[in-house]
Amino acid sequence: MFRSFSCTDAVPMPSVEAVTLSQTLFPALLGLGTGLSLIVAIGAQNAYLLRLGIVATARVIVPVLLLCALSDAVLITAGTLGIGALVHAAPTALTVVRVVGAAFLFAYGLMAARRAWRPKGEALQVASQPGGGIRLSSSLATVAALTWLNPHVYLDTVVFLGSVANQQGHDERWWWVAGAIAASFAWFFALGFGARMLRPIFSRPQAWRVLDASIAVLMVGLGLKLVSAA
């Protein structure tokens, strides 16, 4: 009437390897994919990095790319720690950021339009001596403004990515954060150094005019979008 209990009747337990993968690798890959899906888009920051990557030397482009990636790391971590709630609770601050950011985008868009109308010799510079005349300080200041004066960086990176991170487990969320931060580093450095492959194309003046005209339209369009949302 009674049968003996054997080890074959025990509930199978997941292997240590499976538990480790589900708690580390899978959240990290999910964070990597989510981060890339959000960051790989045509925007003011990416347009500026594309242009800078074509004409600047590694001495300039590397610190700029590090600033972009580290900024994302700070914002993603802040969102995971719950700073996104403060962003939602401060709509006035976001409005100020929108207005200031829109003014900066308009100014940069007008400068790009001027370059498209009156080329400054970037084609000759790329063909002979890439990086001449590009200052590190001004490049860092420009990319910092494009990053931190963009209100969508707080809504997308802090609020959205922070909320997705906190949907993971208590420990798994930090692996997710690591994957999202890795996505930022991978994308920015691929964009900055991949742009060098376009140098043969941009040794022609007409290519610079098309790029600068496109950047001008993009910056002004984004500025108008920020103003309409303010």
N, C-alpha and C positions, 0 to 999 in steps of 0.2 A: 504493500500500500504506500509505502514511502520510498522514494528513490533518493539515493545519495547525491549530494551537491558536488559538482565537479567544476573545475576551472573553466570548462568549455561553456558553462551556463552563465558565466559572468558577463556583464555588459562590456562590450569592447570599448577600450579607452583610446582616445586619439593619441597618436604618437607625439613625442616631444618635438619632432621636426615640423609636424603639421601645426601644432600650437604656436611654435615660434614663427612660422611663415604667416599665419593668420594674424598675429599680433605685431609683426614688424614689417615684413616685406610687402604684404598686401596693402596695408594702410599707406606705406611710403609710395607705392606705385599709384595708388588712388590719388594721393596728394600731388604727385608728379603730373598725372594726367589732368587733374582739375586746374592746377596752376598753369599748365601750358595752354589749356583751352581758353583761359581768361586773358593771358598775357600776349598770345600770338594773335595780334589784331593790329590793323592800321590805326595808329594814333599819333598824337603829337610827339610823344617821347620816342617811339620807334622810328618815326620819320626823321627826327633829329639825329638819332644814333646811326641811321643808314647813311645820311649825308656826312656825318663826322667820320664814320668808318672808311669812307671812300678817300677822304682827303687828309686825315690826320695820321700821325705816326703812333707807334705802340706806346710811346712815352706819354702821350695825351689820352689815347683811347682806353688804356687799361684802367687808370684811376676813375675815369668817367663810368666805365662799365661796372666797376666795383661799387661806386656810389649808387648806381641804379639797383644792383642786386642786393646790396646791404640795406637800402631803403625798403625794398620789398620784404626782406627778412624781418626788419623791425616792425613793419606794419602787420605782417601775418602773425608774428608772435604777439603783438599787442591785441589783435583781434581774438586770438585764442585765449588770452588771459582775461577777456571780457571788456576790453576798451570799446568795443563796438556799441555797447549800451550807452556809453557817454557820447558817442558820435550821434546816435539817434536823439539823445536828450539835448543836443545843442544845435538846433536848426539855424539859429542866427549866425553862429560861427561858420557853418557850411555856406550860408548865403554870402558872407564876406569873402570866403575863399573862392566862390564862384565868380564874383565880380572882379576880384584882383586877378584871378586866373584868366578870365576872359580878356581883360585889358592886356595881359602879357601875351596871350595868343594873337590878339589883333596886332600888337606891335611886331611880333616875330613874323606874322603873316605878311605884313607890309614890307618888312625887310627882305623876305623871300621874294615878294613880287618885284621889288626894286632890283634884286640880283637877276631875276628872270628878264627884266626889261633892259638892264644894263649889266651884262656879265662882267665879273671882276677878274677873269683870267684863271679860274680854277682848272680849266682844261689844260692849260700850259703848265700849271703847278703840279697837277697829277702826273703829267707826262715827264716832267723834268725832276722835280724835287717834292714828293708828297710830304705834307705836314708843315711846309713853310708858312709862317704867319699865323698858325693856329695856336692860341694861348691856352694853357691848361686852366688857368684861373677863370677865364670867361666861359670855357666849355663846362667846367664844374658848376658855375653859377647858373648857366642856362639849363642844364639838365636837372639841377636841384629845383629850379622854379617849375619846370615842366612836370616834375614828379610831385612835389609837395603842394603846389598851387592848383592841382587838379582835384576837384571835389570827388570825382568818381573813384579816385584811389582810396578814399576813406570808405566809400560805400561798397565798392567791389572787394578791395583787399582786406580792409579791417572788418567790415560788417559781414559780407557774404562769406569770404574764406574763413573768417573766424567762426561763424556759425556752423559751417560744414565741418571744420576741424573738431568742434565740440560735439558733433554727432557721433564721433568715433568713441571708443572706450577711453577711460581715464588715462591709461598709459599709451594706448594706440594713437591718440591724437597727436602726440609729439613725433611719432614716426610719420604721420600724415603731414605735419608741419615741415619736417625735414625733407619730404618729397616735394612739397610745394616750393620751398626755398631753393632746392636743387633745380627745379624747373626754371626759376628766375635766373639763376647763374648760367644755366645751360643756354637759355634763349638769348640773353643779352650778349654773352660772349660769342655765340654763333652769329648773331646779327652784326656785331661790331667788327669781327674779324672776317666774316663771310662777305661783308661789303667790299673788301679789298679785291675780291674776284671781279668786281664790276669796274675796276680802274681802267681797263682797256676801252670800255664803252665810254667812260666819262673823260677820256682824253680828247673828246670832241666837244666843242663849245655848245652845240645844239642840245646835247644830252643834258648838260647842266641847266639849260634854260627850261627844258621840259620838267626836270626834277624840281627845280625851284618854283616853277609855276604850279606844279601839283602840290608842293608843300604849302604854298601860299593859300591855295583854295582850301586845303585840309585845315590849316590853322584858323583861317577866318570862319570856316564852317563850324568848327568846334567851338570857337569863341561865341558865335551866334547861338549855338545850342546851349551854352552855359548861361548866356544872358536871358534866353527865353525861359530857362528853368529857375532863374533866381527869384 
